Amino acid sequence: MKFHTTSKKLIENVKDFYNIVLYKAYKSIGKEDVFVGWGRKNSGLKAIALAKKHH
């Protein structure tokens, strides 16, 4: 399972707890992969949209 996000700031803030990679368009996404974002902020809304698109 991999964690993906569109927020570089989120990656920086949680690097000690999670190994999150920056999501780029056309990246291979597995069924077990997780999109992570900042709740209701832009990155959170993008994470929801990407999860719906890829799952």
PDB file with SEQRES, HELIX, SHEET and CRYST1 records, atoms N, CA, C and O in Angstrom:
SEQRES   1 A   55  MET LYS PHE HIS THR THR SER LYS LYS LEU ILE GLU ASN          
SEQRES   2 A   55  VAL LYS ASP PHE TYR ASN ILE VAL LEU TYR LYS ALA TYR          
SEQRES   3 A   55  LYS SER ILE GLY LYS GLU ASP VAL PHE VAL GLY TRP GLY          
SEQRES   4 A   55  ARG LYS ASN SER GLY LEU LYS ALA ILE ALA LEU ALA LYS          
SEQRES   5 A   55  LYS HIS HIS                                                  
HELIX    1 AA1 LYS A    8  VAL A   14  1                                   7    
HELIX    2 AA2 ASN A   42  HIS A   54  1                                  13    
SHEET    1 AA1 3 ILE A  20  LEU A  22  0                                        
SHEET    2 AA1 3 PHE A   3  THR A   5  1                                        
SHEET    3 AA1 3 VAL A  34  PHE A  35  1                                        
CRYST1    1.000    1.000    1.000  90.00  90.00  90.00 P 1           1          
ATOM      1  N   MET A   1       0.849  -1.170   0.000  1.00  0.00           N  
ATOM      2  CA  MET A   1       0.000   0.000   0.000  1.00  0.00           C  
ATOM      3  C   MET A   1       0.897   1.237   0.000  1.00  0.00           C  
ATOM      4  O   MET A   1       1.845   1.333   0.780  1.00  0.00           O  
ATOM      5  N   LYS A   2       0.583   2.179  -0.886  1.00  0.00           N  
ATOM      6  CA  LYS A   2       1.318   3.438  -0.970  1.00  0.00           C  
ATOM      7  C   LYS A   2       0.374   4.583  -0.640  1.00  0.00           C  
ATOM      8  O   LYS A   2      -0.830   4.504  -0.885  1.00  0.00           O  
ATOM      9  N   PHE A   3       0.933   5.645  -0.084  1.00  0.00           N  
ATOM     10  CA  PHE A   3       0.173   6.858   0.193  1.00  0.00           C  
ATOM     11  C   PHE A   3       0.567   7.912  -0.833  1.00  0.00           C  
ATOM     12  O   PHE A   3       1.752   8.109  -1.103  1.00  0.00           O  
ATOM     13  N   HIS A   4      -0.426   8.590  -1.405  1.00  0.00           N  
ATOM     14  CA  HIS A   4      -0.194   9.621  -2.411  1.00  0.00           C  
ATOM     15  C   HIS A   4      -0.858  10.922  -1.977  1.00  0.00           C  
ATOM     16  O   HIS A   4      -1.877  10.896  -1.287  1.00  0.00           O  
ATOM     17  N   THR A   5      -0.289  12.062  -2.374  1.00  0.00           N  
ATOM     18  CA  THR A   5      -0.896  13.360  -2.123  1.00  0.00           C  
ATOM     19  C   THR A   5      -0.473  14.332  -3.212  1.00  0.00           C  
ATOM     20  O   THR A   5       0.492  14.092  -3.938  1.00  0.00           O  
ATOM     21  N   THR A   6      -1.210  15.435  -3.317  1.00  0.00           N  
ATOM     22  CA  THR A   6      -0.843  16.499  -4.250  1.00  0.00           C  
ATOM     23  C   THR A   6      -0.206  17.664  -3.503  1.00  0.00           C  
ATOM     24  O   THR A   6       0.130  18.677  -4.116  1.00  0.00           O  
ATOM     25  N   SER A   7      -0.034  17.538  -2.192  1.00  0.00           N  
ATOM     26  CA  SER A   7       0.472  18.621  -1.347  1.00  0.00           C  
ATOM     27  C   SER A   7       1.903  18.345  -0.878  1.00  0.00           C  
ATOM     28  O   SER A   7       2.142  17.407  -0.116  1.00  0.00           O  
ATOM     29  N   LYS A   8       2.846  19.160  -1.334  1.00  0.00           N  
ATOM     30  CA  LYS A   8       4.236  19.019  -0.888  1.00  0.00           C  
ATOM     31  C   LYS A   8       4.366  19.362   0.594  1.00  0.00           C  
ATOM     32  O   LYS A   8       5.185  18.775   1.300  1.00  0.00           O  
ATOM     33  N   LYS A   9       3.559  20.312   1.063  1.00  0.00           N  
ATOM     34  CA  LYS A   9       3.595  20.713   2.467  1.00  0.00           C  
ATOM     35  C   LYS A   9       3.142  19.565   3.375  1.00  0.00           C  
ATOM     36  O   LYS A   9       3.702  19.369   4.454  1.00  0.00           O  
ATOM     37  N   LEU A  10       2.152  18.823   2.948  1.00  0.00           N  
ATOM     38  CA  LEU A  10       1.683  17.672   3.725  1.00  0.00           C  
ATOM     39  C   LEU A  10       2.779  16.618   3.834  1.00  0.00           C  
ATOM     40  O   LEU A  10       2.985  16.046   4.905  1.00  0.00           O  
ATOM     41  N   ILE A  11       3.475  16.360   2.744  1.00  0.00           N  
ATOM     42  CA  ILE A  11       4.578  15.389   2.753  1.00  0.00           C  
ATOM     43  C   ILE A  11       5.625  15.807   3.777  1.00  0.00           C  
ATOM     44  O   ILE A  11       6.112  14.981   4.548  1.00  0.00           O  
ATOM     45  N   GLU A  12       5.969  17.090   3.782  1.00  0.00           N  
ATOM     46  CA  GLU A  12       6.976  17.615   4.711  1.00  0.00           C  
ATOM     47  C   GLU A  12       6.523  17.465   6.167  1.00  0.00           C  
ATOM     48  O   GLU A  12       7.324  17.107   7.030  1.00  0.00           O  
ATOM     49  N   ASN A  13       5.256  17.734   6.439  1.00  0.00           N  
ATOM     50  CA  ASN A  13       4.756  17.704   7.817  1.00  0.00           C  
ATOM     51  C   ASN A  13       4.614  16.301   8.396  1.00  0.00           C  
ATOM     52  O   ASN A  13       4.697  16.136   9.613  1.00  0.00           O  
ATOM     53  N   VAL A  14       4.405  15.298   7.569  1.00  0.00           N  
ATOM     54  CA  VAL A  14       4.176  13.941   8.095  1.00  0.00           C  
ATOM     55  C   VAL A  14       5.292  12.962   7.735  1.00  0.00           C  
ATOM     56  O   VAL A  14       5.122  11.753   7.888  1.00  0.00           O  
ATOM     57  N   LYS A  15       6.424  13.465   7.262  1.00  0.00           N  
ATOM     58  CA  LYS A  15       7.498  12.576   6.795  1.00  0.00           C  
ATOM     59  C   LYS A  15       8.034  11.650   7.889  1.00  0.00           C  
ATOM     60  O   LYS A  15       8.575  10.589   7.574  1.00  0.00           O  
ATOM     61  N   ASP A  16       7.898  12.024   9.168  1.00  0.00           N  
ATOM     62  CA  ASP A  16       8.368  11.163  10.253  1.00  0.00           C  
ATOM     63  C   ASP A  16       7.391  10.034  10.568  1.00  0.00           C  
ATOM     64  O   ASP A  16       7.753   9.074  11.247  1.00  0.00           O  
ATOM     65  N   PHE A  17       6.152  10.144  10.079  1.00  0.00           N  
ATOM     66  CA  PHE A  17       5.113   9.171  10.399  1.00  0.00           C  
ATOM     67  C   PHE A  17       4.685   8.320   9.203  1.00  0.00           C  
ATOM     68  O   PHE A  17       4.377   7.138   9.355  1.00  0.00           O  
ATOM     69  N   TYR A  18       4.666   8.922   8.023  1.00  0.00           N  
ATOM     70  CA  TYR A  18       4.192   8.233   6.820  1.00  0.00           C  
ATOM     71  C   TYR A  18       5.174   8.438   5.679  1.00  0.00           C  
ATOM     72  O   TYR A  18       5.867   9.454   5.615  1.00  0.00           O  
ATOM     73  N   ASN A  19       5.225   7.474   4.787  1.00  0.00           N  
ATOM     74  CA  ASN A  19       6.008   7.612   3.567  1.00  0.00           C  
ATOM     75  C   ASN A  19       5.023   7.951   2.447  1.00  0.00           C  
ATOM     76  O   ASN A  19       4.491   7.062   1.783  1.00  0.00           O  
ATOM     77  N   ILE A  20       4.792   9.245   2.249  1.00  0.00           N  
ATOM     78  CA  ILE A  20       3.834   9.710   1.249  1.00  0.00           C  
ATOM     79  C   ILE A  20       4.601  10.204   0.034  1.00  0.00           C  
ATOM     80  O   ILE A  20       5.591  10.923   0.167  1.00  0.00           O  
ATOM     81  N   VAL A  21       4.142   9.814  -1.158  1.00  0.00           N  
ATOM     82  CA  VAL A  21       4.777  10.271  -2.391  1.00  0.00           C  
ATOM     83  C   VAL A  21       3.872  11.281  -3.089  1.00  0.00           C  
ATOM     84  O   VAL A  21       2.648  11.226  -2.975  1.00  0.00           O  
ATOM     85  N   LEU A  22       4.492  12.188  -3.799  1.00  0.00           N  
ATOM     86  CA  LEU A  22       3.762  13.209  -4.540  1.00  0.00           C  
ATOM     87  C   LEU A  22       3.083  12.570  -5.742  1.00  0.00           C  
ATOM     88  O   LEU A  22       3.730  11.905  -6.551  1.00  0.00           O  
ATOM     89  N   TYR A  23       1.780  12.774  -5.854  1.00  0.00           N  
ATOM     90  CA  TYR A  23       1.021  12.207  -6.969  1.00  0.00           C  
ATOM     91  C   TYR A  23       1.213  13.071  -8.206  1.00  0.00           C  
ATOM     92  O   TYR A  23       1.079  14.294  -8.150  1.00  0.00           O  
ATOM     93  N   LYS A  24       1.525  12.432  -9.309  1.00  0.00           N  
ATOM     94  CA  LYS A  24       1.619  13.114 -10.601  1.00  0.00           C  
ATOM     95  C   LYS A  24       0.685  12.409 -11.568  1.00  0.00           C  
ATOM     96  O   LYS A  24       0.460  11.203 -11.463  1.00  0.00           O  
ATOM     97  N   ALA A  25       0.155  13.153 -12.492  1.00  0.00           N  
ATOM     98  CA  ALA A  25      -0.801  12.603 -13.462  1.00  0.00           C  
ATOM     99  C   ALA A  25      -0.209  11.381 -14.160  1.00  0.00           C  
ATOM    100  O   ALA A  25       0.990  11.317 -14.431  1.00  0.00           O  
ATOM    101  N   TYR A  26      -1.060  10.437 -14.438  1.00  0.00           N  
ATOM    102  CA  TYR A  26      -0.714   9.209 -15.160  1.00  0.00           C  
ATOM    103  C   TYR A  26       0.201   8.285 -14.371  1.00  0.00           C  
ATOM    104  O   TYR A  26       0.837   7.405 -14.952  1.00  0.00           O  
ATOM    105  N   LYS A  27       0.278   8.469 -13.070  1.00  0.00           N  
ATOM    106  CA  LYS A  27       1.076   7.585 -12.234  1.00  0.00           C  
ATOM    107  C   LYS A  27       0.290   6.297 -11.984  1.00  0.00           C  
ATOM    108  O   LYS A  27      -0.936   6.327 -11.875  1.00  0.00           O  
ATOM    109  N   SER A  28       0.978   5.197 -11.896  1.00  0.00           N  
ATOM    110  CA  SER A  28       0.324   3.914 -11.652  1.00  0.00           C  
ATOM    111  C   SER A  28      -0.226   3.864 -10.224  1.00  0.00           C  
ATOM    112  O   SER A  28       0.510   4.077  -9.261  1.00  0.00           O  
ATOM    113  N   ILE A  29      -1.516   3.585 -10.098  1.00  0.00           N  
ATOM    114  CA  ILE A  29      -2.192   3.546  -8.804  1.00  0.00           C  
ATOM    115  C   ILE A  29      -2.776   2.154  -8.603  1.00  0.00           C  
ATOM    116  O   ILE A  29      -3.504   1.647  -9.456  1.00  0.00           O  
ATOM    117  N   GLY A  30      -2.452   1.541  -7.468  1.00  0.00           N  
ATOM    118  CA  GLY A  30      -2.994   0.226  -7.151  1.00  0.00           C  
ATOM    119  C   GLY A  30      -4.291   0.321  -6.369  1.00  0.00           C  
ATOM    120  O   GLY A  30      -4.629   1.383  -5.846  1.00  0.00           O  
ATOM    121  N   LYS A  31      -5.016  -0.781  -6.288  1.00  0.00           N  
ATOM    122  CA  LYS A  31      -6.294  -0.793  -5.559  1.00  0.00           C  
ATOM    123  C   LYS A  31      -6.107  -0.536  -4.070  1.00  0.00           C  
ATOM    124  O   LYS A  31      -7.009  -0.002  -3.424  1.00  0.00           O  
ATOM    125  N   GLU A  32      -4.978  -0.898  -3.522  1.00  0.00           N  
ATOM    126  CA  GLU A  32      -4.729  -0.723  -2.090  1.00  0.00           C  
ATOM    127  C   GLU A  32      -4.142   0.651  -1.753  1.00  0.00           C  
ATOM    128  O   GLU A  32      -4.015   0.985  -0.575  1.00  0.00           O  
ATOM    129  N   ASP A  33      -3.782   1.449  -2.756  1.00  0.00           N  
ATOM    130  CA  ASP A  33      -3.161   2.747  -2.512  1.00  0.00           C  
ATOM    131  C   ASP A  33      -4.160   3.736  -1.922  1.00  0.00           C  
ATOM    132  O   ASP A  33      -5.367   3.630  -2.141  1.00  0.00           O  
ATOM    133  N   VAL A  34      -3.629   4.704  -1.165  1.00  0.00           N  
ATOM    134  CA  VAL A  34      -4.457   5.664  -0.438  1.00  0.00           C  
ATOM    135  C   VAL A  34      -4.070   7.080  -0.845  1.00  0.00           C  
ATOM    136  O   VAL A  34      -2.887   7.401  -0.957  1.00  0.00           O  
ATOM    137  N   PHE A  35      -5.078   7.927  -1.065  1.00  0.00           N  
ATOM    138  CA  PHE A  35      -4.847   9.346  -1.323  1.00  0.00           C  
ATOM    139  C   PHE A  35      -5.030  10.111  -0.015  1.00  0.00           C  
ATOM    140  O   PHE A  35      -6.009   9.900   0.701  1.00  0.00           O  
ATOM    141  N   VAL A  36      -4.082  11.003   0.295  1.00  0.00           N  
ATOM    142  CA  VAL A  36      -4.090  11.732   1.558  1.00  0.00           C  
ATOM    143  C   VAL A  36      -4.176  13.224   1.272  1.00  0.00           C  
ATOM    144  O   VAL A  36      -3.555  13.720   0.333  1.00  0.00           O  
ATOM    145  N   GLY A  37      -4.954  13.943   2.093  1.00  0.00           N  
ATOM    146  CA  GLY A  37      -5.077  15.394   1.943  1.00  0.00           C  
ATOM    147  C   GLY A  37      -5.350  16.057   3.278  1.00  0.00           C  
ATOM    148  O   GLY A  37      -5.467  15.387   4.305  1.00  0.00           O  
ATOM    149  N   TRP A  38      -5.450  17.369   3.257  1.00  0.00           N  
ATOM    150  CA  TRP A  38      -5.675  18.176   4.456  1.00  0.00           C  
ATOM    151  C   TRP A  38      -7.170  18.374   4.698  1.00  0.00           C  
ATOM    152  O   TRP A  38      -7.641  19.506   4.592  1.00  0.00           O  
ATOM    153  N   GLY A  39      -7.904  17.382   5.001  1.00  0.00           N  
ATOM    154  CA  GLY A  39      -9.325  17.555   5.328  1.00  0.00           C  
ATOM    155  C   GLY A  39     -10.116  18.239   4.227  1.00  0.00           C  
ATOM    156  O   GLY A  39     -10.185  17.733   3.107  1.00  0.00           O  
ATOM    157  N   ARG A  40     -10.720  19.397   4.536  1.00  0.00           N  
ATOM    158  CA  ARG A  40     -11.559  20.090   3.558  1.00  0.00           C  
ATOM    159  C   ARG A  40     -10.806  21.158   2.765  1.00  0.00           C  
ATOM    160  O   ARG A  40     -11.423  21.921   2.022  1.00  0.00           O  
ATOM    161  N   LYS A  41      -9.499  21.222   2.911  1.00  0.00           N  
ATOM    162  CA  LYS A  41      -8.715  22.157   2.107  1.00  0.00           C  
ATOM    163  C   LYS A  41      -8.594  21.607   0.686  1.00  0.00           C  
ATOM    164  O   LYS A  41      -9.076  20.512   0.396  1.00  0.00           O  
ATOM    165  N   ASN A  42      -7.958  22.361  -0.186  1.00  0.00           N  
ATOM    166  CA  ASN A  42      -7.812  21.960  -1.590  1.00  0.00           C  
ATOM    167  C   ASN A  42      -7.210  20.574  -1.753  1.00  0.00           C  
ATOM    168  O   ASN A  42      -7.698  19.780  -2.557  1.00  0.00           O  
ATOM    169  N   SER A  43      -6.158  20.272  -1.003  1.00  0.00           N  
ATOM    170  CA  SER A  43      -5.522  18.958  -1.173  1.00  0.00           C  
ATOM    171  C   SER A  43      -6.443  17.834  -0.719  1.00  0.00           C  
ATOM    172  O   SER A  43      -6.397  16.735  -1.270  1.00  0.00           O  
ATOM    173  N   GLY A  44      -7.272  18.098   0.275  1.00  0.00           N  
ATOM    174  CA  GLY A  44      -8.243  17.098   0.720  1.00  0.00           C  
ATOM    175  C   GLY A  44      -9.297  16.836  -0.333  1.00  0.00           C  
ATOM    176  O   GLY A  44      -9.666  15.689  -0.585  1.00  0.00           O  
ATOM    177  N   LEU A  45      -9.781  17.903  -0.947  1.00  0.00           N  
ATOM    178  CA  LEU A  45     -10.776  17.762  -2.009  1.00  0.00           C  
ATOM    179  C   LEU A  45     -10.175  17.076  -3.233  1.00  0.00           C  
ATOM    180  O   LEU A  45     -10.842  16.277  -3.890  1.00  0.00           O  
ATOM    181  N   LYS A  46      -8.914  17.387  -3.538  1.00  0.00           N  
ATOM    182  CA  LYS A  46      -8.234  16.717  -4.651  1.00  0.00           C  
ATOM    183  C   LYS A  46      -8.048  15.231  -4.345  1.00  0.00           C  
ATOM    184  O   LYS A  46      -8.197  14.389  -5.230  1.00  0.00           O  
ATOM    185  N   ALA A  47      -7.722  14.912  -3.095  1.00  0.00           N  
ATOM    186  CA  ALA A  47      -7.545  13.508  -2.705  1.00  0.00           C  
ATOM    187  C   ALA A  47      -8.841  12.733  -2.895  1.00  0.00           C  
ATOM    188  O   ALA A  47      -8.822  11.597  -3.369  1.00  0.00           O  
ATOM    189  N   ILE A  48      -9.967  13.342  -2.528  1.00  0.00           N  
ATOM    190  CA  ILE A  48     -11.267  12.689  -2.711  1.00  0.00           C  
ATOM    191  C   ILE A  48     -11.549  12.470  -4.192  1.00  0.00           C  
ATOM    192  O   ILE A  48     -11.976  11.389  -4.597  1.00  0.00           O  
ATOM    193  N   ALA A  49     -11.306  13.510  -5.003  1.00  0.00           N  
ATOM    194  CA  ALA A  49     -11.556  13.406  -6.445  1.00  0.00           C  
ATOM    195  C   ALA A  49     -10.664  12.343  -7.086  1.00  0.00           C  
ATOM    196  O   ALA A  49     -11.135  11.567  -7.918  1.00  0.00           O  
ATOM    197  N   LEU A  50      -9.387  12.297  -6.713  1.00  0.00           N  
ATOM    198  CA  LEU A  50      -8.468  11.304  -7.273  1.00  0.00           C  
ATOM    199  C   LEU A  50      -8.855   9.892  -6.847  1.00  0.00           C  
ATOM    200  O   LEU A  50      -8.766   8.954  -7.639  1.00  0.00           O  
ATOM    201  N   ALA A  51      -9.283   9.741  -5.602  1.00  0.00           N  
ATOM    202  CA  ALA A  51      -9.704   8.415  -5.134  1.00  0.00           C  
ATOM    203  C   ALA A  51     -10.919   7.930  -5.914  1.00  0.00           C  
ATOM    204  O   ALA A  51     -10.994   6.758  -6.285  1.00  0.00           O  
ATOM    205  N   LYS A  52     -11.869   8.825  -6.164  1.00  0.00           N  
ATOM    206  CA  LYS A  52     -13.054   8.447  -6.938  1.00  0.00           C  
ATOM    207  C   LYS A  52     -12.679   8.089  -8.373  1.00  0.00           C  
ATOM    208  O   LYS A  52     -13.256   7.177  -8.965  1.00  0.00           O  
ATOM    209  N   LYS A  53     -11.711   8.811  -8.925  1.00  0.00           N  
ATOM    210  CA  LYS A  53     -11.289   8.583 -10.311  1.00  0.00           C  
ATOM    211  C   LYS A  53     -10.571   7.238 -10.465  1.00  0.00           C  
ATOM    212  O   LYS A  53     -10.775   6.537 -11.457  1.00  0.00           O  
ATOM    213  N   HIS A  54      -9.739   6.879  -9.496  1.00  0.00           N  
ATOM    214  CA  HIS A  54      -8.894   5.691  -9.623  1.00  0.00           C  
ATOM    215  C   HIS A  54      -9.464   4.438  -8.985  1.00  0.00           C  
ATOM    216  O   HIS A  54      -8.909   3.356  -9.178  1.00  0.00           O  
ATOM    217  N   HIS A  55     -10.553   4.542  -8.230  1.00  0.00           N  
ATOM    218  CA  HIS A  55     -11.081   3.334  -7.563  1.00  0.00           C  
ATOM    219  C   HIS A  55     -12.486   3.082  -7.960  1.00  0.00           C  
ATOM    220  O   HIS A  55     -13.092   2.114  -7.502  1.00  0.00           O  
TER     221      HIS A  55                                                      
END                                                                             
